[in-house]
């Protein structure tokens, strides 16, 4: 069952909102959202009103769990002074809505809501307030509890809300000079209600009194409120230990990679020698790159396309199948994988080529898998694939037995064509798990885009409750079937644009690293025209550069631990507070495109060379990770000009950045080429030989040739007894690994590289003996 904030029913008395001509001037006020900073606490936001609909008493409420219906009831009240009852929903010039009144009246707004079962202790009520001509106004707001339905098991002993109201206090408005106006942030402390805990699913009515002016004043004193936020504490009982969470992604700290993404791989085009080799050769000279991202599935509406063979997915080809003699690439429908009879497995070829080039691999999967994208039908090239996938799951006995094995595998609450819960579990168990077991240790990380599909199937991505995230669990556990140490990440959206809040979306219980989707949909991440580049002054939430660079800054400021916020971040001079402790080791990661408008194509760089280098250096030295979308010369396999190599401008920008990272990423220690040091394989009984040399395999930043002074095997680290290392005396910093293997197997051990100044670097390597 989805845990979310349920906003309770309409109160009996309400005021019909009436427009008035004298309020027209106040309707044009402009509220600067970037200057509005709600007070922060260690509690979770359980309710947030930001979008007030015009002319209505029942409003849309935006919560941290998504959109929900909300009730904010207006009433002139029986208290004085009340000179009019013109209370309205208004909008400023930018379309931001708020609630205000245009005369010198007082009013109150009732907020009725049900406390979620996982957040039972209310801590804070905060809001933004606007007032003008306040020198002659009654300068306070009052908050009270009007009613409550306590559902706590221990209500009789721990105290319940009384029938009469509880006044929680009064806060003063901002003092202003005559004829001035402005917004301010105000808050009430709700911690005094701890003895009156509403209990799980108990309802509360909070009444905010807005005192609009003095009783004898004839002046107009406008008041308005916006950004109402209610917070509650999360009980310790729901916070689970997350074994290995984040630690599996340790290799990502201080790393960067690039996505290689050819398109239109449906109906046999994936069999048309879609090779990564030319791309690998292009970046051969890039020393600091650590990994490459490749696609197991297509993106967006092309998510049913899979780049690796699979018997179940090939069976969906169904009645469209033709014999090998009649098969022509692109001449069929509903073929979403390479055919087994083709003998080709491009996905495996890509993974092996990446590993051989000294890089790790990150595998992209779109979470919508075989299902529609909202109201859009599948493309004409595979129009029936969704219905065929559903039919397979509905009719296969093994699938049905699996779905019957757990009560949460099925649901009737989410009946959209694209969001059936059982089909998502079916995909995780019978498709993802099979792929993970097939490719095992060749895959170093999984990254799941469009995780809104998982939430749409009945999940809640923003709590620390396992029962809310069973589908996330199923996806994560499926991909670890072949490699238990592989990290996973899910795209649940962007963080906040407000400087006082994190720019990175909070994790699920199964995120080892953040997805890090850029703001603005990835378009113009550095801004455009005169908005390009860093701001001249402080952070501006309207500027793409500022918003996206804050993700980089946040990784740097937290040493890559973007959810470990127990202490103030002096970098921003703002206090950030932690929500949970189980996510403290989750690694900060950012996934932007290199081009202005697309992750795998484009003729214009999103950042200048200078800024591109700045972003990467800041993230790498800060312990974060960046995956860049690489623009290709010709991305579509269906086109005659298909050319899945990097554009010249992208390769040039990567080279400039690489040269900077070679000097500045790890300036005070020997550096190793890429993430993996690849040793040649050996054979039992045959003399083994391999060479590791300066500039080719390692270097020392800022040092002259010969700065590397030694290479040795770390004792007891797992190296075979027969292996020794000899340094070549005639060629500085050249080392020969030699010996005669006596037993087959994979030997994993540590090498220690030393420099002239006694600094060292110790990577783990693998030597395979056949």
C-alpha positions in Angstrom: 0.0 0.0 0.0 1.2 3.4 -0.9 2.1 5.6 2.2 1.1 9.1 1.4 -0.4 12.2 3.0 -4.2 12.0 2.8 -5.9 15.3 3.0 -9.2 15.0 4.8 -12.7 16.3 3.8 -14.1 19.7 3.5 -15.1 21.6 6.7 -18.7 22.6 7.2 -18.3 26.3 7.0 -16.5 28.0 4.2 -16.3 31.4 2.5 -17.2 31.8 -1.1 -14.3 33.6 -2.7 -15.3 36.8 -4.4 -13.2 38.9 -6.8 -13.2 42.6 -6.2 -12.1 45.4 -8.5 -10.2 47.2 -5.8 -7.8 44.3 -5.5 -6.5 44.5 -9.0 -3.4 46.5 -8.1 -2.3 43.9 -5.4 -2.7 41.1 -7.9 0.3 42.3 -9.8 2.8 42.0 -6.9 5.9 39.9 -7.8 7.1 37.3 -5.3 10.8 36.4 -5.7 10.8 32.7 -5.1 14.6 32.6 -4.7 14.4 34.9 -1.7 11.8 32.7 0.0 13.5 30.2 2.3 11.4 28.0 4.5 12.9 27.1 7.8 14.7 23.8 7.7 14.5 21.0 10.3 15.6 17.4 10.6 12.0 16.4 10.1 10.3 15.5 6.8 7.9 17.7 5.0 4.6 15.8 5.1 2.5 18.5 3.5 3.3 21.5 1.3 0.8 23.9 -0.3 2.4 25.9 -3.1 -0.2 26.0 -5.9 -3.4 27.8 -5.0 -6.1 27.5 -7.6 -8.0 30.6 -8.4 -11.6 31.0 -7.2 -11.8 27.7 -5.3 -12.0 26.6 -1.7 -10.7 23.1 -2.5 -7.1 23.3 -3.6 -4.4 21.1 -5.1 -1.8 20.3 -2.6 1.8 19.3 -3.5 3.4 16.9 -1.1 6.8 15.2 -1.1 4.9 12.2 -2.2 3.5 13.8 -5.3 0.3 15.7 -6.1 -2.8 15.1 -3.9 -6.1 16.9 -3.3 -6.0 19.3 -0.4 -8.5 21.3 1.7 -7.8 24.9 2.8 -11.0 26.4 4.1 -11.5 30.1 4.4 -13.8 31.7 6.9 -14.2 35.4 8.0 -14.5 34.1 11.6 -16.3 35.5 14.6 -13.3 37.5 15.8 -12.5 41.2 15.2 -11.3 43.3 13.5 -13.1 42.1 10.3 -13.9 44.8 7.8 -14.5 42.7 4.7 -14.4 39.2 3.4 -12.6 39.5 0.1 -10.1 36.6 0.4 -8.9 35.3 -2.9 -6.5 33.1 -4.7 -4.1 35.4 -6.6 -1.3 35.2 -9.0 1.8 37.4 -9.5 3.2 38.4 -12.9 5.2 35.1 -13.2 2.1 33.0 -12.7 3.0 32.0 -9.1 -0.2 31.6 -7.1 -0.8 32.6 -3.4 -3.7 33.4 -1.1 -4.3 37.0 -0.1 -6.8 39.6 0.9 -7.0 43.1 -0.4 -8.5 45.0 2.5 -8.0 45.5 6.2 -9.8 42.4 7.3 -8.8 39.4 9.4 -9.4 35.9 8.4 -8.3 32.3 9.1 -7.5 29.3 7.0 -8.1 25.8 8.3 -5.7 23.0 7.2 -7.2 19.6 7.8 -5.0 16.6 7.1 -4.4 13.0 8.1 -1.0 12.2 9.6 0.8 9.5 7.6 1.5 6.3 9.5 5.2 6.8 9.2 5.3 10.4 10.4 3.3 10.8 13.6 5.0 13.6 15.6 4.4 17.1 14.2 7.3 19.4 14.6 6.8 22.6 12.5 4.3 24.7 10.6 5.9 27.3 8.3 4.8 29.6 5.6 5.8 32.7 3.6 3.9 35.9 4.5 3.4 39.1 2.5 2.3 42.4 4.1 2.3 46.1 2.9 1.8 49.3 4.8 2.5 47.3 7.9 3.3 50.2 10.1 -0.4 50.6 10.8 -1.3 46.9 10.8 -1.8 44.5 13.7 1.5 42.7 13.3 1.0 39.0 14.2 -0.3 35.6 13.1 -1.7 33.0 15.4 -1.9 29.2 15.0 -4.1 26.9 16.9 -5.2 23.3 16.9 -9.0 23.1 16.4 -9.7 19.4 16.4 -8.1 16.0 16.2 -9.1 12.4 15.8 -6.4 10.5 17.7 -5.8 6.9 16.5 -2.8 6.1 18.6 -3.1 2.7 20.5 -2.0 4.4 23.7 -4.2 7.5 23.3 -5.8 7.1 26.7 -2.5 7.2 28.5 -0.3 9.4 26.4 -2.8 12.2 26.0 -5.2 13.2 23.2 -6.1 16.5 21.7 -8.8 18.1 23.9 -12.1 19.2 22.4 -11.2 22.8 22.9 -8.5 24.5 20.8 -4.9 24.6 21.7 -3.2 27.9 20.9 0.3 27.1 19.7 1.6 30.7 19.8 1.8 33.9 18.0 4.6 35.2 15.6 5.2 38.8 14.7 5.3 40.1 11.2 8.3 41.9 9.8 8.4 45.5 10.9 8.4 47.8 7.8 8.3 51.5 7.1 5.2 53.1 5.8 4.4 52.4 2.1 6.8 49.4 2.0 5.9 45.8 1.4 7.6 42.5 1.3 7.7 38.7 1.9 9.0 37.0 5.0 9.3 33.4 6.2 7.6 32.5 9.5 7.2 29.3 11.4 5.5 27.8 14.4 7.1 25.2 16.6 4.8 22.2 16.9 7.0 20.2 19.3 4.7 21.1 22.2 2.2 18.7 20.7 4.5 15.7 21.4 2.2 14.7 24.3 -0.8 14.8 22.0 0.5 12.6 19.2 -2.2 12.1 16.7 -1.1 8.6 16.0 -1.0 6.7 12.7 -3.6 8.1 10.3 -5.0 10.4 13.0 -6.5 13.7 11.6 -5.6 17.2 12.7 -7.0 20.6 11.9 -4.6 23.5 12.2 -6.1 27.0 12.1 -4.0 29.9 11.0 -5.4 33.3 12.0 -4.3 36.2 9.8 -4.8 39.5 11.6 -5.1 42.0 8.7 -5.1 45.4 10.5 -6.4 47.5 13.3 -10.1 47.8 13.9 -10.3 51.6 13.4 -8.0 51.8 10.4 -9.4 52.8 7.0 -6.2 52.1 5.2 -5.7 49.1 2.9 -3.3 46.6 4.4 -2.8 43.7 2.1 -1.8 40.3 3.6 -1.0 37.1 1.7 0.5 33.7 2.4 2.2 31.1 0.3 4.5 28.0 0.6 2.7 26.5 3.6 4.7 23.5 4.9 3.9 21.1 7.7 6.7 18.8 9.0 6.8 15.7 11.2 9.4 13.5 12.7 10.0 10.1 11.2 10.0 7.4 13.9 13.2 5.6 14.4 11.5 2.2 13.9 11.2 2.6 10.2 14.8 3.4 9.6 16.4 0.1 8.5 20.0 -0.9 8.2 21.0 -1.0 4.6 23.9 -3.4 4.3 26.3 -2.3 1.7 24.3 0.7 0.6 26.7 3.1 -1.0 29.7 1.0 -0.3 29.0 -1.0 -3.5 29.5 2.3 -5.4 32.9 3.2 -3.7 34.6 2.7 -7.1 32.6 5.6 -8.4 34.1 8.1 -6.0 36.2 10.6 -7.9 35.5 9.0 -11.3 34.0 10.1 -14.6 32.6 8.2 -17.6 30.9 8.7 -20.9 27.7 7.2 -22.3 27.9 5.6 -25.8 24.3 5.4 -27.2 23.5 4.4 -30.7 19.7 4.5 -31.5 17.0 2.7 -33.6 18.2 -0.8 -32.8 14.8 -2.5 -33.4 13.8 -5.2 -35.9 17.2 -6.6 -36.5 19.2 -3.4 -36.8 21.0 -4.4 -33.6 22.4 -7.4 -35.5 24.0 -5.1 -38.1 27.5 -5.0 -36.6 26.8 -2.3 -34.1 30.3 -2.2 -32.8 31.9 0.0 -30.1 35.4 -0.5 -31.3 35.8 2.7 -33.2 34.6 4.7 -30.2 37.0 2.9 -27.9 39.8 3.6 -30.3 38.9 7.3 -30.4 39.3 7.7 -26.7 42.4 5.5 -26.4 44.5 8.5 -25.4 42.1 9.7 -22.6 43.9 8.5 -19.5 41.6 9.7 -16.6 38.3 8.2 -17.9 37.1 5.4 -15.5 34.0 3.9 -17.2 31.7 3.8 -20.1 27.9 3.6 -20.0 26.1 1.4 -22.6 22.5 0.6 -23.0 20.7 -2.7 -22.3 17.4 -1.0 -23.3 16.5 2.0 -25.4 15.3 5.2 -23.8 11.9 6.8 -23.6 9.4 5.1 -25.9 12.1 2.8 -27.2 12.5 1.1 -23.8 11.3 -2.3 -25.2 14.4 -2.5 -27.4 17.1 -4.7 -25.8 20.6 -5.0 -27.1 21.3 -8.5 -25.7 19.6 -11.8 -26.7 16.8 -13.2 -24.6 14.6 -16.1 -25.3 11.5 -14.6 -23.7 11.8 -11.3 -25.4 12.5 -12.9 -28.8 9.3 -15.1 -28.4 7.3 -11.8 -28.4 8.2 -11.5 -32.1 5.4 -14.1 -32.4 3.4 -14.2 -35.6 5.6 -11.6 -37.2 8.6 -14.1 -37.2 10.1 -15.1 -40.6 12.6 -17.8 -41.5 16.2 -17.0 -41.7 16.1 -17.3 -45.4 13.4 -14.6 -45.6 14.8 -12.3 -42.9 15.9 -8.9 -43.9 17.1 -6.4 -41.3 14.4 -3.7 -40.8 11.7 -5.6 -42.8 9.8 -7.0 -39.8 7.9 -5.9 -36.7 8.0 -6.5 -33.0 11.5 -7.8 -32.9 13.1 -6.1 -29.9 16.3 -8.2 -29.4 19.0 -9.7 -31.5 17.9 -13.2 -32.7 19.6 -16.2 -31.2 20.0 -17.7 -34.6 22.0 -14.6 -35.7 24.8 -15.8 -33.3 25.4 -12.2 -32.3 25.5 -10.6 -28.8 26.6 -7.0 -29.3 25.9 -6.2 -25.7 28.5 -8.7 -24.5 30.9 -7.5 -27.2 30.6 -3.9 -25.8 31.1 -5.0 -22.2 34.2 -7.0 -23.1 35.7 -4.2 -25.2 35.1 -1.7 -22.4 36.9 -4.0 -19.9 39.8 -4.6 -22.3 40.2 -0.8 -22.6 40.8 -0.5 -18.8 37.3 0.9 -18.0 34.4 -0.3 -15.9 30.9 -0.5 -17.3 27.7 1.2 -16.3 24.5 -0.3 -17.8 21.5 1.8 -18.6 17.9 0.4 -18.3 14.7 2.4 -18.8 12.3 1.4 -16.0 9.3 1.5 -18.2 10.7 -1.7 -19.9 8.0 -3.3 -22.1 5.1 -0.9 -21.2 3.5 2.1 -22.9 4.8 5.6 -22.2 1.7 7.2 -20.7 -0.8 7.9 -23.4 1.6 7.3 -26.3 1.4 4.0 -28.2 4.5 2.0 -29.0 6.3 3.1 -32.2 5.1 1.6 -35.5 8.2 -0.7 -35.6 6.9 -2.7 -32.6 3.3 -1.7 -32.1 2.1 -4.8 -30.3 5.0 -5.4 -27.9 3.2 -4.2 -24.8 0.1 -6.4 -25.3 2.3 -9.4 -26.2 4.4 -8.9 -23.0 1.3 -8.7 -20.9 -0.1 -11.8 -22.5 3.1 -13.7 -21.9 3.0 -12.8 -18.2 -0.7 -13.6 -17.9 -0.5 -17.0 -19.6 2.9 -18.4 -18.4 2.4 -20.8 -15.5 5.8 -20.1 -14.0 5.2 -16.4 -14.0 1.8 -16.8 -12.5 3.1 -19.0 -9.7 5.8 -16.4 -9.0 3.2 -13.6 -8.9 1.1 -15.6 -6.5 4.0 -16.2 -4.1 3.9 -12.7 -2.5 0.9 -10.6 -1.6 2.5 -7.4 -2.9 3.3 -8.7 -6.4 -0.2 -7.8 -7.6 -2.5 -4.9 -7.2 -5.8 -3.7 -8.6 -5.3 -0.1 -7.4 -3.1 0.9 -10.4 -4.9 0.0 -13.6 -3.3 2.3 -16.1 -2.1 0.4 -19.3 1.5 1.4 -18.6 1.7 0.8 -14.9 0.5 -2.7 -14.0 2.4 -3.7 -11.0 2.6 -7.5 -11.7 4.2 -6.9 -15.1 7.0 -4.8 -13.5 7.7 -7.7 -11.1 7.6 -10.1 -14.0 10.2 -8.1 -15.8 12.5 -7.9 -12.8 12.3 -11.6 -12.1 12.4 -13.1 -15.6 14.2 -10.6 -17.7 16.5 -8.5 -15.5 17.6 -11.4 -13.4 18.4 -13.5 -16.4 20.5 -10.7 -18.0 22.4 -10.1 -14.7 23.2 -13.8 -14.3 24.4 -14.0 -18.0 26.8 -11.1 -17.8 27.8 -11.2 -14.1 31.0 -9.4 -13.3 31.2 -7.8 -16.7 28.7 -5.2 -15.4 30.0 -2.8 -12.7 26.9 -0.6 -12.1 23.3 -0.4 -13.2 21.5 2.9 -13.7 17.6 2.9 -14.0 16.0 5.8 -15.8 12.4 6.9 -15.6 11.8 5.3 -12.2 8.4 7.2 -12.1 7.1 4.0 -13.8 8.0 2.1 -10.7 6.2 4.7 -8.5 3.2 4.6 -10.8 3.0 0.9 -10.1 2.2 1.5 -6.5 5.5 2.5 -4.9 6.6 5.5 -2.8 10.1 6.6 -3.6 10.6 9.1 -0.7 10.2 7.1 2.5 12.5 4.9 4.5 9.9 2.1 4.6 10.6 -1.2 2.9 7.0 -2.0 2.3 6.7 1.2 0.2 9.6 0.1 -2.1 9.1 -3.6 -3.0 9.5 -2.9 -6.8 12.7 -1.0 -6.2 13.9 -3.9 -4.1 12.9 -6.4 -6.9 14.9 -4.5 -9.5 18.0 -4.1 -7.3 18.0 -7.7 -6.1 17.5 -8.9 -9.7 20.6 -7.2 -11.0 22.7 -8.4 -8.1 21.9 -12.0 -9.0 25.0 -12.1 -11.2 27.2 -9.8 -9.2 26.2 -9.2 -5.5 28.5 -6.2 -5.2 27.1 -4.2 -8.2 25.6 -0.8 -7.3 22.3 0.5 -8.6 20.6 3.9 -9.0 17.1 5.1 -9.8 16.0 8.3 -11.5 13.2 9.8 -9.4 13.7 13.3 -10.5 15.7 16.4 -9.6 16.2 17.9 -6.2 15.2 21.5 -5.2 16.2 24.7 -7.0 16.2 26.5 -3.7 19.6 27.2 -2.4 18.6 26.2 1.1 17.7 22.6 0.0 19.5 19.8 -1.6 19.7 19.8 -5.5 19.9 16.0 -5.5 16.7 14.0 -5.0 16.6 11.9 -1.9 17.4 8.2 -2.3 15.3 5.1 -2.1 16.4 2.2 0.1 18.1 0.7 -3.0 20.1 3.7 -4.4 23.9 3.1 -4.0 24.6 6.3 -5.9 22.4 9.3 -7.0 21.1 9.3 -10.5 21.7 13.0 -10.7 19.4 14.1 -13.5 20.1 17.7 -14.5 17.6 20.6 -14.2 15.7 21.8 -17.2 15.4 18.4 -18.7 19.1 18.5 -19.6 18.6 21.3 -22.1 21.2 24.1 -22.0 22.7 23.0 -18.6 25.0 26.0 -18.8 22.4 28.5 -19.9 22.3 30.3 -23.2 23.0 33.7 -24.6 23.8 36.2 -21.8 22.6 33.7 -19.2 25.6 31.4 -20.1 28.2 30.7 -17.5 28.5 31.4 -13.7 26.3 34.1 -12.2 27.9 37.4 -11.4 26.5 37.5 -8.0 25.0 34.9 -5.6 23.1 31.8 -6.6 20.1 32.4 -8.9 17.5 29.7 -9.0 16.4 30.9 -12.5 19.7 30.2 -14.1 20.4 26.8 -15.6 24.2 27.1 -15.0 23.7 28.0 -11.3 21.1 25.2 -10.8 23.1 22.5 -12.4 26.5 23.6 -11.1 25.1 23.4 -7.6 24.9 19.6 -8.0 28.7 19.7 -8.6 29.2 22.0 -5.7 27.1 19.8 -3.4 29.2 16.7 -4.3 32.4 18.7 -3.6 31.1 20.1 -0.3 30.0 16.7 1.1 33.1 14.8 -0.1 30.8 12.8 -2.4 28.5 11.7 0.5 25.6 13.9 -0.7 23.1 12.6 1.9 25.3 12.7 4.9 24.3 16.2 6.1 24.7 15.9 9.9 26.9 19.0 10.0 26.6 22.5 8.5 28.1 22.8 5.1 30.4 25.8 5.4 30.8 25.8 1.6 27.3 27.3 1.2 27.1 29.0 4.6 23.7 27.3 5.0 22.7 24.6 7.5 21.4 21.4 5.9 20.0 18.6 8.0 20.1 14.9 7.5 16.9 12.9 7.2 18.2 9.4 7.6 21.5 7.7 8.6 21.2 4.6 6.4 21.9 6.7 3.2 25.1 8.4 4.5 27.4 6.4 2.2 25.3 6.9 -1.0 27.7 8.4 -3.6 26.9 11.6 -5.4 26.6 11.2 -9.1 25.5 13.5 -12.0 24.3 12.5 -15.4 24.3 15.5 -17.9 24.6 15.7 -21.7 27.7 17.2 -23.3 25.6 18.9 -26.0 22.9 21.5 -25.5 19.8 19.5 -26.2 20.6 15.8 -26.4 22.5 13.0 -24.6 23.7 11.3 -27.8 23.9 13.9 -30.5 24.4 17.6 -31.0 26.7 20.1 -32.7 27.0 22.6 -29.9 28.7 22.1 -26.5 26.5 22.8 -23.4 29.6 24.2 -21.6 32.7 26.0 -22.7 35.9 24.1 -22.5 36.8 26.1 -19.4 33.6 25.4 -17.6 33.6 21.7 -18.7 37.0 21.3 -17.1 35.9 23.2 -14.0 32.8 21.0 -13.5 34.8 17.7 -13.9 37.7 18.8 -11.7 35.4 20.0 -8.9 33.4 16.8 -9.0 36.4 14.5 -9.2 38.4 16.2 -6.4 35.3 16.3 -4.3 34.7 12.5 -4.4 31.7 12.6 -6.7 31.1 11.1 -10.2 29.9 12.4 -13.6 28.5 10.4 -16.5 28.5 12.5 -19.7 26.2 11.8 -22.6 28.5 11.6 -25.6 27.3 13.2 -28.9 27.7 10.9 -31.9 28.3 11.8 -35.5 25.4 9.6 -36.6 23.3 8.0 -33.9 20.6 6.2 -35.8 21.3 2.7 -37.0 18.5 3.0 -39.5 20.2 5.8 -41.4 22.7 5.6 -44.2 25.0 8.0 -42.4 25.1 5.9 -39.2 28.4 6.7 -37.4 28.5 5.9 -33.7 31.7 7.7 -33.1 32.2 10.9 -31.0 32.0 14.3 -32.8 35.3 16.1 -33.2 34.2 18.9 -30.8 33.3 16.4 -28.1 36.6 14.5 -28.4 38.5 17.8 -28.3 36.7 18.9 -25.1 37.3 15.6 -23.5 41.0 15.8 -24.3 41.4 19.3 -22.9 39.6 18.2 -19.7 41.7 15.0 -19.5 44.9 17.0 -19.6 43.7 19.1 -16.7 42.6 16.1 -14.6 46.0 14.4 -15.2 47.6 17.3 -13.4 44.9 18.3 -10.9 42.7 15.4 -9.9 45.4 13.6 -7.8 48.4 16.0 -7.8 50.3 14.5 -4.9 50.5 10.8 -5.8 51.3 8.5 -8.7 48.3 8.2 -11.0 47.2 5.0 -12.8 45.7 4.8 -16.3 41.9 4.6 -16.1 40.0 2.5 -13.5 41.3 -0.9 -14.4 44.9 -2.0 -15.0 44.6 -4.8 -17.5 47.2 -7.6 -17.3 47.7 -10.0 -20.1 46.4 -13.6 -19.5 48.8 -16.4 -18.8 48.7 -20.2 -19.4 49.8 -23.0 -17.1 53.3 -24.2 -17.9 54.1 -21.3 -20.3 56.4 -18.5 -19.4 54.4 -15.4 -18.5 55.4 -11.8 -19.4 53.8 -8.4 -19.2 55.1 -4.8 -19.1 53.9 -1.8 -17.2 55.4 1.5 -18.2 55.3 5.2 -17.3 53.0 7.4 -19.5 51.4 4.2 -20.9 50.1 2.7 -17.6 50.8 5.4 -14.9 52.3 8.9 -14.5 53.2 11.3 -11.8 51.5 14.8 -12.1 54.0 17.6 -12.6 57.0 15.2 -12.5 59.6 14.6 -15.1 60.0 11.3 -16.9 61.4 8.8 -14.4 59.5 10.2 -11.4 58.2 6.7 -10.8 60.8 4.9 -8.7 59.3 1.5 -8.0 56.5 -1.1 -8.5 56.0 -4.1 -6.1 53.5 -6.7 -5.2 51.9 -6.1 -1.8 52.6 -9.1 0.5 49.8 -11.5 1.2 47.4 -9.7 -1.1 46.7 -12.7 -3.2 49.3 -12.8 -6.0 50.6 -16.2 -7.2 53.9 -17.4 -5.8 55.5 -17.7 -9.2 55.0 -14.0 -10.2 57.9 -11.5 -9.8 58.5 -7.9 -10.9 61.8 -6.6 -12.3 62.6 -3.0 -13.1 64.3 -2.3 -16.4 67.5 -0.4 -15.7 68.0 1.0 -19.1 64.5 2.5 -19.4 63.2 4.6 -16.5 59.9 3.5 -14.9 59.5 0.4 -16.9 58.6 -2.8 -15.1 58.5 -6.4 -16.3 56.1 -9.0 -14.7 57.3 -12.5 -15.3 57.2 -16.2 -14.1 55.7 -19.6 -15.1 52.1 -20.2 -14.0 51.6 -23.4 -12.2 47.8 -23.4 -11.6 44.8 -22.0 -13.5 42.5 -19.4 -12.0 41.9 -15.7 -11.5 44.4 -14.1 -9.1 43.4 -10.8 -7.6 46.1 -8.8 -5.8 47.5 -5.4 -5.0 50.3 -3.5 -6.7 52.1 -0.6 -5.0 53.5 2.1 -7.2 56.1 4.5 -5.6 57.3 7.9 -6.7 60.6 9.7 -6.0 59.1 11.6 -3.1 57.9 8.4 -1.4 54.3 8.9 -2.3 52.5 5.7 -3.3 49.4 4.4 -5.1 48.0 0.9 -4.7 45.4 -0.5 -7.2 43.9 -4.0 -7.2 44.6 -6.0 -10.4 43.5 -9.3 -11.7 45.7 -11.8 -13.6 43.9 -14.7 -15.3 45.7 -18.0 -15.9 44.1 -20.4 -18.3 
